[in-house]
Structures are given as structure tokens and as C-alpha cells.
Amino acid sequence: MPADDQAPYANPARSRAQRITERILALPMAEVDARLGQVADSLSHHHRDVGSVQTRRFHDVNGTVIAPGEIDDNRARLIGSYFSQEYSFEAAALFNPSIVVHPDQAGVAAGDVRFILSLRGVGEGNVSSVSFRTGIWSAGEVLVDPPSVRAISPRIERIPGGAPDDPGLRLFCEQAHDLSELVIFPVTPAQRHGIEDLRMVRFVDDDGAVTYLGTYTAFSGSRIRQEILRTADFATIDLSALRGPGAANKGMALFPRKIGGRYAMLGRQDHENIWFQTSADLYAWDQGVKVVEPRYPWEFVQMGNCGSPIEIAEGWLVLTHGVGPVRNYCIGACLLDRDDPSKLLARLAEPLISPDPDNHDGYVPNVLYSCGGMVRSRTLLLPYAIADSFTTFATVPIDRLLAAME
């Protein structure tokens, strides 16, 4: 969006946006067509359906930013182009992954699993967004599918029946040919400076219905709040705010099913400890109870979860992060009681993974971080980020992990 006039030069009768529009309206049709062709040539290699994006953008500004008017299709698309910009959403970093089982397992070999990986991308202006990858986890290796060279611009509407003052957004992403073409970019004022650290979970309701949910931090540039992603198929995605004192800080992670008929969540309301909370309402959260506190030197500063708890035979496996000296972020783990997750059963005294000289440097040094792992055949697959710069994977047998706890 072009900048507004500076105060001494403002023209209340004709805004800068209106003057730009009038210049476009004055162009001969041949010039309009030529400029449209140049825009299409520059964008079509990286974006699908450029024309419809231009048209949508025109309708966004027509009657709001510029004076309303009936304009021919090509001129409207060109106006839309002047009020758009291209953004490299992963240019600076790609990190803080979470992972879930893909809803489509057709054609996957026995014993293998297709997965969806979410990632936090950072681009120009240090703005965070969410992108996705797919892949296969097979015996002995993890294969991430090559991402598409294109990205889509979702159609966005308010959620029908949402709260009048904060209804949430619905993203229509059906034009994506591959999940890697989908980017969830900040749209609302609450998200203006970033959508951070999506913690995805495959949630199974009491009736067996499966929904993919994910908590994340919306950052306005001055304030944070917790929001939640909800989808059944990644073609239509809802983004809604969470409410209540239990949603006042970063790092909420939803359990993959209800416990005692209530939704269950881990949080970090006090920015130091891991808390357990339950709610009858997915979107409203109270304070909860403290379940894990810093005990060992590598987590003396603060603790948090590294994604949604994973249900295993012994209880709830929770991946954690601990912050120690020189802002070292290490990844650990603990085990909570299956029936009463407010009870801590065991935890690692030493980190599962720590920064070392080979993975020290990057966008934010000394940081290892994850937003979620998955277990299959008694093996943990842990995607994690190094130095807020790139992402890799580790595996560990569950029996070995539990044996190391105390």
C-alpha cells in the first residue's frame, strides 16, 4: 500500500491513493494492457491466478481507500496491482517446526507415514508467517518433499457468527496445488508484526471426528495474544483469538483429545513455568495449575513446552525447552500422568539436545527449539530449529528416552 501524504502536504480532497488511481484511469487502454502484461510476467512464475488476486485487491480498496467507481476489468486489475506488493516470507529464516500425521495416507508404504510440517518463516521487516511442507517418515530416514516454486493468496472472509468485536478469519486455500504453496500471513491488526510458532495437533473428539488445531502467537508489534488455527482439510482454515487469563502469554499447546470431557492445554502464563489447564470452551482459558518448574541449571531461567503432549502407553510425553546461561535454549522432556496430567511422573535431568559448536551460530545463536514432535512404533521423530535459522530432524527410541528420566 502506498504511504499516505506527510502532514504538511496532505490534500483532504484528493488523497495520495486517489491521485495514483486517477493517473491509472487516464492511461490509454493499450498502455493499461501493456502494464498488466508486465505485471503478469513478473509474478506468474511464483504466484497462481495473478489476475484474480489483482481483482480482489481492487475490490478491497474501491470505496474504502479510493473513491468508489465502476471500472473496466483490466483497469481494475491494474489498480489492484498498484496497491499490492510481493513479499519473500522465508528470506531471513525458516524455523520452529511442528509436525502432524497427514490426513491423506493413500499410497504410503506399510510402516511409513506421510506428515505435514509447519514452519515459522521470517522475511523483510522481521515479520513472521506460517508455511508448510510435506514429507514421508520411513524406516531410517525422513524425506521432505521439494516445495512448490509458487505461493497462493487465500481468499479471506470473516467467520460467520463470530464475536462482533473480534470475529476471526476464514481462509479459503483451495487453489493450492500443494500444501507448500499455502502461507498464513499476518492480516489483522493483532497479527500485524507476525504469526509465530504454530503448535499443530491432530485432535480427535469424543465422537471420533478429527480436526487439525494449532495454537500460535499473534504479535501486533507492541502486544501479543494467543490465537488458534482450525481446519479439517487445509483447504479452509479458521483463525480465531483465545480468551481468558490462561491465554495471556506465549507457548500454549493443546492436548490431542479431551481429558475428563474437557479440552486440556499446557501454557506458560508466568513466563517461567509450565502450567496445565482445562476448559469446556476451546476458546476460553483460565489460569490452571503449575506442573513443571525449573530444576536443573540448563532450565534455571525459564521453561516451556515444545509442542502438544504426545500420548504413549506410560502417560503424556511432553517435549520441553529450558533456558540457561547465555540464553542457551535446550530441548528436554518429561512425562505426565495420563489420567491426571497435573501430576509430573518423571523428567530428564540433562537436555535431550543442546547447542554445540556445530549448531551455535545463526539468526539467534545458542537456540534449539521445536513446536512439536510425533511418535510412531515407539520412536520419537523430533523436528527442531537451530539458531532460529534452519530446521533439521532427530529420532530417539521412546524406551531409551524414558529410561533416561528420573
Order of alpha helices (4+ residues) and beta strands (2+ residues): alpha-alpha-alpha-alpha-beta-beta-beta-beta-beta-beta-beta-beta-beta-beta-beta-beta-beta-beta-beta-beta-beta-beta-beta-beta-beta-beta-beta-beta-alpha
